[in-house]
Amino acid sequence: MPSSNESKLAVAKTVVSTIGSVAAASMVARSVAREYLPDEFQDYLSLGLRNIINKLSGQLTMVIHEFDGFQENEIYFATQLYLGSRKSPDIHRLKATKFRNEKNINVAMEMNDKFVDVYNGVKFKWCLVSKKLPTREYHKYDVYDDTNEASTMTDQRSLELTFHQKHKDLALNEYLPFILKDAKTRKQEDKTVKLFTVDNYHRTVWTSVNLDHPATFATLAMEADVKQTVMKDLDKFVQRRDYYRKVGKAWKRGYLLYGPPGTGKSSLIAAMANYLKFDIYDLELSDIRSNADLRRLLVATRNRSILVVEDIDCSVELHDRQVTKPLVQEDNEPGPPGSHEEQGITLSGFLNFIDGLWSSCGQERIIIFTTNRKDKLDPALLRPGRMDVHINMSYCTPSGFRLLALNYLGITKHDLFEEIEDLIGEVEVTPAEIAEQLLKEDDDDPDVALDRLVEFLDVKRMENQENKAKKDITSTAKQSDN
């Protein structure tokens, strides 16, 4: 027994000594390699070693680079967003970032960290790696981003996805598409809605700000059935991609909001954008010089957006024929004979962009016209297929007033409610006018605010009666003259 134990101990010492020698030699070799070998050769050796290990183990590694040239790799950024949302004890370090135009903090994997994800019972191992590169300048020019600036890129980041070779089809056909879809949903939920307007200097470029309008369908002073109709129509629209493709129509929807000023047309547009998380493109037609400029602007709008043309009846006069004017050079001298610049937008050109071939250059878009006088619009603008839904933004109703009282005063009942509702039934008053009266008191006293509203409605009723009497007298005088 003693002899046997001594033999085992000697073997153990030999093994430990060998392991120590190998480890020491590896460390020396690693130090020498780092000191004397070029980075490219080190990467080559590392890659070769990993390939040998993967071949022996039956594992397959898929490399997903951050950029392909200067083009962003959608899979890389989607995976970063997906992995950042996963909770696992395997992740020990996370990177937190927040961009200037975003409200939320973004969380992603930190460099050289690893994570094991399980999808349909299959293990997928992720690792974020970085490869140092010579310094190079990367210029970012994006008409949608006001942070056009140059940055220096000195490393090439990539994600490595390792899994067994037999699951290659699962990874390509199911797992990665699942990550892309999940990331798209998360990005849409966390999206900061933006308001785009035409740049004052570059007339064919959009500039944007964050849309901080707080309007929602819950706060809109509209009839409940109208709000429900609009929300159901929006839900149905965003879910019918395959249907639009099947019937061969562009995936867009047109709305016409008509009614007097102050009835909440702009608030409804903001509520629709906040509900769908769609960006708004506010198009002022009077700022557009030609059909060509209009085409450039509309082609530059993104998918999942709302194009708004407010006061379509008076914002610009749409001509049936193109108007041209001579080009003027910098010295105010007329240009060469025959040189002209398109001036104004034609009705046919505008309608072609609304529902012609150009309308199919994007997906999931909503077009909204607003007007105070529906009867003044050209019938060509109103036909089905251009303006699919017509919404009458009417004067305030009793139910609309109650919602305003809840929003502004925080009350659902009061002794003056019945009197106010009777007055609202007699006079035409907009939600904006009522809101103005409810906001006048600094102390937010409901009694004072509602008393003031009653006085306002009484005065408005008397004014209406006087105007009606004057009209009756004028009408009677005309009949007598005839």
C-alpha positions as CSV (number, residue, x, y, z in Angstrom):
1,M,0.0,0.0,0.0
2,P,2.7,2.5,0.9
3,S,4.5,1.7,-2.4
4,S,1.2,2.2,-4.4
5,N,0.5,5.6,-2.7
6,E,4.0,6.8,-3.4
7,S,3.6,5.8,-7.0
8,K,0.4,7.7,-7.4
9,L,1.9,10.7,-5.7
10,A,4.8,10.7,-8.0
11,V,2.5,10.5,-11.1
12,A,0.4,13.4,-9.7
13,K,3.5,15.5,-9.2
14,T,4.6,14.8,-12.7
15,V,1.2,15.8,-14.1
16,V,1.1,19.0,-12.1
17,S,4.7,19.8,-13.1
18,T,3.9,19.2,-16.8
19,I,0.8,21.4,-16.6
20,G,2.8,24.1,-14.9
21,S,5.5,23.9,-17.5
22,V,2.9,24.1,-20.3
23,A,1.2,27.1,-18.7
24,A,4.5,28.9,-18.2
25,A,5.5,28.2,-21.8
26,S,2.1,29.4,-23.0
27,M,2.4,32.6,-21.0
28,V,5.9,33.2,-22.3
29,A,4.8,32.5,-25.9
30,R,1.8,34.8,-25.5
31,S,4.0,37.6,-24.1
32,V,6.5,37.1,-27.0
33,A,3.7,37.1,-29.5
34,R,2.2,40.3,-28.2
35,E,5.6,42.0,-28.1
36,Y,7.1,41.0,-31.5
37,L,4.3,39.7,-33.7
38,P,2.1,42.1,-35.7
39,D,-1.6,42.4,-34.7
40,E,-2.7,40.9,-37.9
41,F,-0.6,37.8,-37.4
42,Q,-1.9,37.5,-33.8
43,D,-5.5,37.6,-35.0
44,Y,-4.7,35.0,-37.6
45,L,-3.3,32.6,-35.0
46,S,-6.2,33.2,-32.7
47,L,-8.7,32.6,-35.5
48,G,-6.9,29.4,-36.5
49,L,-6.9,28.1,-33.0
50,R,-10.6,28.8,-32.6
51,N,-11.3,27.1,-35.9
52,I,-9.4,24.0,-34.8
53,I,-11.3,23.9,-31.5
54,N,-14.7,24.4,-33.3
55,K,-13.9,21.6,-35.8
56,L,-13.1,19.2,-33.0
57,S,-16.2,20.1,-31.0
58,G,-18.6,20.3,-34.0
59,Q,-19.4,23.9,-33.2
60,L,-20.1,26.6,-35.8
61,T,-19.3,30.3,-35.2
62,M,-21.1,33.0,-37.1
63,V,-19.5,36.4,-37.1
64,I,-21.8,39.4,-37.3
65,H,-19.9,42.7,-37.9
66,E,-21.1,46.0,-36.8
67,F,-20.6,47.6,-40.2
68,D,-20.2,46.3,-43.7
69,G,-18.1,49.1,-45.1
70,F,-19.9,52.2,-43.8
71,Q,-23.3,50.5,-43.9
72,E,-24.8,49.5,-40.6
73,N,-25.5,45.8,-40.1
74,E,-29.1,45.5,-39.0
75,I,-28.6,42.1,-37.4
76,Y,-25.8,43.5,-35.2
77,F,-27.8,46.4,-33.7
78,A,-30.9,44.2,-33.4
79,T,-29.0,41.6,-31.4
80,Q,-27.4,44.3,-29.2
81,L,-31.0,45.5,-28.3
82,Y,-32.2,41.9,-27.9
83,L,-29.4,40.8,-25.6
84,G,-29.6,44.0,-23.6
85,S,-33.1,43.1,-22.7
86,R,-32.3,39.6,-21.6
87,K,-31.7,38.9,-17.9
88,S,-29.2,36.2,-17.1
89,P,-26.6,35.5,-14.4
90,D,-24.1,34.9,-17.3
91,I,-24.0,38.6,-18.0
92,H,-21.7,40.5,-15.6
93,R,-21.2,43.7,-17.4
94,L,-23.6,46.0,-19.4
95,K,-23.0,49.2,-21.3
96,A,-25.5,52.0,-20.8
97,T,-25.9,54.8,-23.3
98,K,-28.4,57.7,-23.9
99,F,-28.4,59.8,-27.1
100,R,-29.4,63.4,-27.1
101,N,-32.7,63.0,-29.0
102,E,-33.8,59.9,-27.0
103,K,-35.7,59.7,-23.7
104,N,-34.7,56.2,-22.6
105,I,-31.4,54.7,-21.5
106,N,-30.2,52.0,-23.8
107,V,-28.5,48.9,-22.3
108,A,-26.2,46.5,-24.3
109,M,-23.5,43.9,-23.8
110,E,-20.1,45.2,-22.9
111,M,-17.0,44.2,-24.8
112,N,-15.7,40.6,-24.4
113,D,-18.6,39.6,-22.3
114,K,-20.4,36.3,-23.1
115,F,-24.1,35.2,-22.9
116,V,-25.8,31.9,-23.5
117,D,-29.3,32.1,-24.9
118,V,-31.7,29.2,-25.3
119,Y,-34.1,29.2,-28.2
120,N,-36.4,26.1,-28.8
121,G,-34.2,24.1,-26.5
122,V,-31.0,24.9,-28.4
123,K,-28.1,26.8,-26.8
124,F,-26.7,29.8,-28.7
125,K,-23.6,31.3,-27.3
126,W,-22.9,35.0,-27.9
127,C,-19.7,37.0,-27.4
128,L,-19.0,40.6,-28.2
129,V,-15.4,41.1,-29.5
130,S,-13.4,44.0,-30.8
131,K,-10.5,44.1,-33.2
132,K,-8.2,47.1,-33.3
133,L,-7.7,48.8,-36.6
134,P,-5.7,51.7,-37.9
135,T,-7.3,55.1,-37.3
136,R,-9.8,56.2,-39.9
137,E,-12.3,59.0,-40.3
138,Y,-16.0,58.1,-40.4
139,H,-18.3,60.9,-41.6
140,K,-21.9,60.6,-40.8
141,Y,-24.3,62.5,-43.1
142,D,-28.0,61.9,-42.3
143,V,-30.7,64.4,-43.3
144,Y,-32.8,63.0,-40.6
145,D,-30.2,63.5,-37.8
146,D,-29.1,66.9,-36.7
147,T,-25.8,65.5,-35.3
148,N,-24.0,65.4,-38.7
149,E,-20.4,65.1,-37.4
150,A,-17.2,63.2,-38.0
151,S,-15.9,60.6,-35.6
152,T,-12.8,58.4,-35.5
153,M,-13.1,54.7,-35.6
154,T,-10.2,52.6,-34.3
155,D,-11.8,49.3,-33.7
156,Q,-14.0,46.8,-35.5
157,R,-16.7,45.4,-33.3
158,S,-18.5,42.2,-34.0
159,L,-20.7,39.6,-32.4
160,E,-19.8,35.9,-32.5
161,L,-22.6,33.4,-32.4
162,T,-21.5,29.9,-31.7
163,F,-23.8,26.8,-31.9
164,H,-23.7,23.2,-33.1
165,Q,-23.5,22.8,-36.8
166,K,-26.6,20.7,-37.0
167,H,-28.6,23.8,-35.9
168,K,-27.5,26.0,-38.7
169,D,-30.9,26.1,-40.5
170,L,-32.6,26.9,-37.2
171,A,-30.2,29.8,-36.5
172,L,-30.6,31.3,-40.0
173,N,-34.3,30.7,-40.6
174,E,-35.8,31.0,-37.2
175,Y,-33.5,32.4,-34.5
176,L,-32.0,35.4,-36.2
177,P,-35.4,36.4,-37.8
178,F,-36.9,36.1,-34.3
179,I,-34.3,38.5,-32.9
180,L,-34.9,41.0,-35.7
181,K,-38.6,41.0,-35.1
182,D,-38.2,41.3,-31.3
183,A,-35.8,44.2,-31.7
184,K,-38.2,46.0,-34.1
185,T,-41.0,45.7,-31.6
186,R,-38.9,46.9,-28.7
187,K,-37.5,49.8,-30.7
188,Q,-41.0,50.8,-31.7
189,E,-42.2,50.7,-28.1
190,D,-39.3,52.9,-26.9
191,K,-39.4,55.2,-29.9
192,T,-39.4,58.9,-29.4
193,V,-41.9,60.3,-31.9
194,K,-40.4,63.1,-34.0
195,L,-42.0,66.1,-35.8
196,F,-40.4,66.8,-39.2
197,T,-40.7,70.1,-41.0
198,V,-39.1,71.4,-44.2
199,D,-35.8,73.1,-43.6
200,N,-35.9,76.8,-44.2
201,Y,-32.6,76.9,-46.1
202,H,-32.6,73.6,-47.9
203,R,-36.2,73.4,-49.2
204,T,-35.9,69.8,-50.1
205,V,-34.6,68.5,-46.8
206,W,-36.5,67.6,-43.6
207,T,-35.4,68.8,-40.2
208,S,-36.8,67.3,-37.0
209,V,-37.5,67.9,-33.3
210,N,-38.9,65.6,-30.6
211,L,-42.7,65.7,-30.5
212,D,-43.6,66.4,-26.9
213,H,-47.3,66.9,-27.5
214,P,-49.1,65.1,-24.6
215,A,-52.4,64.5,-26.5
216,T,-53.8,61.0,-26.3
217,F,-57.2,59.5,-27.2
218,A,-57.9,59.4,-23.5
219,T,-57.6,63.2,-23.2
220,L,-59.3,64.2,-26.5
221,A,-62.6,66.1,-26.0
222,M,-64.4,64.0,-28.7
223,E,-67.4,61.8,-28.7
224,A,-66.4,58.4,-27.4
225,D,-67.8,56.5,-30.4
226,V,-65.8,58.7,-32.8
227,K,-62.6,58.0,-30.9
228,Q,-63.3,54.3,-30.8
229,T,-63.9,54.3,-34.6
230,V,-60.6,56.1,-35.3
231,M,-58.6,53.8,-33.0
232,K,-60.2,50.6,-34.5
233,D,-59.4,52.0,-38.0
234,L,-55.8,52.6,-37.1
235,D,-55.4,49.2,-35.5
236,K,-56.9,47.5,-38.6
237,F,-54.6,49.5,-40.9
238,V,-51.3,48.5,-39.3
239,Q,-52.3,44.9,-39.3
240,R,-53.2,44.6,-43.0
241,R,-49.8,44.5,-44.7
242,D,-50.5,41.2,-46.4
243,Y,-54.0,42.4,-47.4
244,Y,-52.7,45.5,-49.1
245,R,-50.0,43.5,-50.9
246,K,-52.6,40.9,-52.0
247,V,-55.0,43.5,-53.5
248,G,-52.1,45.4,-55.2
249,K,-52.5,48.7,-53.3
250,A,-50.0,50.9,-51.6
251,W,-50.0,50.4,-47.8
252,K,-51.4,53.8,-46.9
253,R,-54.5,55.4,-45.4
254,G,-56.0,58.9,-46.0
255,Y,-57.9,60.9,-43.4
256,L,-59.7,64.2,-43.9
257,L,-60.3,66.2,-40.7
258,Y,-62.8,69.1,-41.3
259,G,-64.4,71.5,-39.0
260,P,-64.1,75.0,-37.5
261,P,-60.8,76.3,-36.0
262,G,-60.3,75.2,-32.4
263,T,-62.1,71.8,-32.6
264,G,-59.0,69.7,-31.9
265,K,-57.7,68.7,-35.4
266,S,-54.1,69.2,-34.4
267,S,-54.6,67.4,-31.1
268,L,-56.2,64.5,-32.9
269,I,-53.2,64.2,-35.2
270,A,-50.8,64.2,-32.2
271,A,-52.9,61.6,-30.4
272,M,-52.8,59.4,-33.5
273,A,-49.0,59.8,-33.7
274,N,-48.6,59.0,-30.0
275,Y,-50.9,56.0,-30.3
276,L,-49.1,54.4,-33.3
277,K,-45.6,55.8,-32.4
278,F,-45.5,57.2,-36.0
279,D,-43.3,60.3,-36.8
280,I,-45.2,63.3,-38.2
281,Y,-44.1,65.1,-41.4
282,D,-45.7,68.6,-41.4
283,L,-45.8,69.7,-45.0
284,E,-46.5,73.4,-45.7
285,L,-47.3,73.5,-49.4
286,S,-46.6,77.2,-49.7
287,D,-43.0,76.4,-48.9
288,I,-42.6,74.1,-51.9
289,R,-41.5,75.6,-55.1
290,S,-42.2,72.9,-57.6
291,N,-43.5,69.3,-58.2
292,A,-39.8,68.2,-58.3
293,D,-39.2,69.5,-54.8
294,L,-42.4,67.9,-53.6
295,R,-41.3,64.6,-55.0
296,R,-37.9,64.8,-53.3
297,L,-39.5,65.5,-49.9
298,L,-42.1,62.8,-50.1
299,V,-39.6,60.1,-51.2
300,A,-37.4,61.1,-48.2
301,T,-40.2,60.4,-45.7
302,R,-39.8,57.2,-43.6
303,N,-42.1,54.3,-43.3
304,R,-44.5,54.2,-40.3
305,S,-45.1,58.0,-40.6
306,I,-47.9,60.5,-40.8
307,L,-47.8,63.1,-43.6
308,V,-49.9,66.2,-42.6
309,V,-51.1,68.9,-44.9
310,E,-53.0,71.4,-42.7
311,D,-55.5,73.9,-44.1
312,I,-55.4,72.3,-47.5
313,D,-58.2,74.7,-48.7
314,C,-56.1,77.9,-48.1
315,S,-52.4,76.8,-47.7
316,V,-51.7,77.0,-51.4
317,E,-53.5,77.4,-54.7
318,L,-53.1,74.2,-56.8
319,H,-53.0,75.1,-60.5
320,D,-54.0,72.8,-63.3
321,R,-51.1,73.9,-65.5
322,Q,-47.5,74.4,-64.4
323,V,-46.4,78.0,-63.8
324,T,-42.8,78.8,-64.7
325,K,-40.6,81.8,-64.3
326,P,-37.2,82.8,-65.7
327,L,-34.2,81.8,-63.5
328,V,-32.5,84.7,-61.9
329,Q,-28.7,84.6,-61.5
330,E,-26.8,86.0,-58.5
331,D,-26.3,89.4,-60.1
332,N,-30.1,89.6,-60.6
333,E,-29.7,89.3,-64.4
334,P,-32.1,87.0,-66.3
335,G,-30.7,83.6,-67.1
336,P,-30.0,82.3,-70.6
337,P,-33.0,82.2,-73.0
338,G,-35.2,79.2,-72.4
339,S,-34.0,78.6,-68.9
340,H,-37.0,78.4,-66.5
341,E,-37.6,77.2,-63.0
342,E,-40.8,75.4,-62.1
343,Q,-42.9,77.6,-59.8
344,G,-45.8,76.3,-57.8
345,I,-47.4,72.8,-57.5
346,T,-49.9,71.5,-60.0
347,L,-53.0,69.7,-58.9
348,S,-52.3,66.7,-61.1
349,G,-48.7,66.6,-59.7
350,F,-49.9,66.8,-56.1
351,L,-52.5,64.0,-56.6
352,N,-50.0,61.8,-58.3
353,F,-47.8,61.9,-55.2
354,I,-50.8,61.2,-53.0
355,D,-52.0,58.0,-54.8
356,G,-50.0,57.5,-58.0
357,L,-46.8,55.5,-58.5
358,W,-44.8,57.7,-56.0
359,S,-47.2,56.8,-53.2
360,S,-45.9,53.2,-53.4
361,C,-42.3,54.2,-52.5
362,G,-43.0,53.6,-48.8
363,Q,-45.0,51.4,-46.5
364,E,-47.4,51.9,-43.6
365,R,-48.0,55.6,-44.2
366,I,-50.9,57.8,-43.2
367,I,-51.9,61.0,-45.0
368,I,-54.0,63.6,-43.2
369,F,-55.6,66.7,-44.7
370,T,-57.2,69.3,-42.5
371,T,-59.6,72.0,-43.5
372,N,-62.0,74.5,-42.0
373,R,-64.2,74.4,-45.1
374,K,-64.8,71.0,-46.7
375,D,-67.0,72.5,-49.3
376,K,-64.1,74.5,-50.7
377,L,-62.0,71.5,-51.6
378,D,-61.6,70.3,-55.1
379,P,-63.6,67.1,-55.5
380,A,-60.5,65.3,-56.9
381,L,-59.0,65.5,-53.4
382,L,-62.0,63.8,-51.7
383,R,-62.7,60.8,-53.8
384,P,-62.3,57.3,-52.2
385,G,-58.7,56.0,-52.3
386,R,-57.3,59.4,-51.5
387,M,-59.2,60.4,-48.3
388,D,-60.6,57.1,-47.0
389,V,-61.9,58.4,-43.7
390,H,-63.7,61.8,-43.2
391,I,-63.9,62.9,-39.6
392,N,-66.1,65.9,-38.7
393,M,-64.4,67.8,-35.9
394,S,-67.6,69.4,-34.4
395,Y,-68.2,72.0,-31.8
396,C,-68.0,70.9,-28.1
397,T,-70.7,68.5,-26.8
398,P,-71.7,67.9,-23.2
399,S,-69.6,64.7,-23.1
400,G,-66.7,66.6,-24.5
401,F,-67.1,69.3,-21.8
402,R,-67.1,66.7,-19.0
403,L,-63.8,65.3,-20.3
404,L,-62.3,68.8,-20.4
405,A,-63.5,69.4,-16.8
406,L,-61.8,66.1,-15.8
407,N,-58.6,67.0,-17.6
408,Y,-58.3,70.6,-16.4
409,L,-60.1,70.7,-13.1
410,G,-59.9,67.0,-12.0
411,I,-63.6,66.8,-11.3
412,T,-66.3,64.5,-12.6
413,K,-69.4,66.3,-11.2
414,H,-70.5,69.7,-10.1
415,D,-73.7,71.6,-9.4
416,L,-73.0,73.8,-12.5
417,F,-72.6,70.9,-14.9
418,E,-76.2,70.8,-15.9
419,E,-76.5,74.5,-16.6
420,I,-73.3,74.5,-18.6
421,E,-74.4,71.5,-20.7
422,D,-77.7,73.3,-21.5
423,L,-75.8,76.4,-22.6
424,I,-73.5,74.2,-24.8
425,G,-76.6,72.8,-26.5
426,E,-77.7,76.4,-27.4
427,V,-74.4,77.9,-28.6
428,E,-71.7,76.8,-30.9
429,V,-68.5,76.7,-28.8
430,T,-65.2,74.9,-29.6
431,P,-63.3,72.7,-27.1
432,A,-60.4,75.3,-27.4
433,E,-62.7,78.1,-26.2
434,I,-63.9,76.1,-23.2
435,A,-60.3,75.0,-22.3
436,E,-59.2,78.7,-22.4
437,Q,-61.9,79.5,-19.8
438,L,-61.0,76.6,-17.6
439,L,-57.3,77.7,-17.6
440,K,-57.8,81.3,-16.7
441,E,-57.8,80.9,-12.9
442,D,-54.4,80.6,-11.3
443,D,-55.7,78.9,-8.2
444,D,-57.4,76.1,-10.1
445,D,-60.6,76.6,-8.1
446,P,-63.4,74.6,-9.9
447,D,-66.1,76.9,-8.6
448,V,-64.5,80.0,-9.9
449,A,-63.5,78.4,-13.2
450,L,-67.0,77.1,-13.9
451,D,-68.7,80.4,-12.9
452,R,-66.5,82.1,-15.4
453,L,-67.4,79.5,-18.0
454,V,-71.1,80.1,-17.4
455,E,-70.6,83.9,-17.8
456,F,-68.7,83.3,-21.1
457,L,-71.4,81.0,-22.5
458,D,-74.2,83.5,-21.5
459,V,-72.4,86.3,-23.3
460,K,-71.9,84.0,-26.4
461,R,-75.6,83.1,-26.3
462,M,-76.7,86.8,-26.2
463,E,-74.3,87.6,-29.1
464,N,-75.7,84.8,-31.1
465,Q,-79.3,86.0,-30.5
466,E,-78.3,89.6,-31.5
467,N,-76.7,88.3,-34.7
468,K,-79.7,86.2,-35.5
469,A,-82.0,89.2,-35.0
470,K,-79.8,91.4,-37.3
471,K,-79.9,88.7,-40.0
472,D,-83.7,88.4,-39.7
473,I,-84.1,92.2,-40.0
474,T,-81.8,92.3,-43.0
475,S,-83.7,89.4,-44.7
476,T,-87.0,91.1,-44.0
477,A,-85.8,94.4,-45.5
478,K,-84.5,92.6,-48.7
479,Q,-87.9,90.9,-49.1
480,S,-89.7,94.2,-48.8
481,D,-87.4,95.8,-51.4
482,N,-88.2,92.9,-53.8
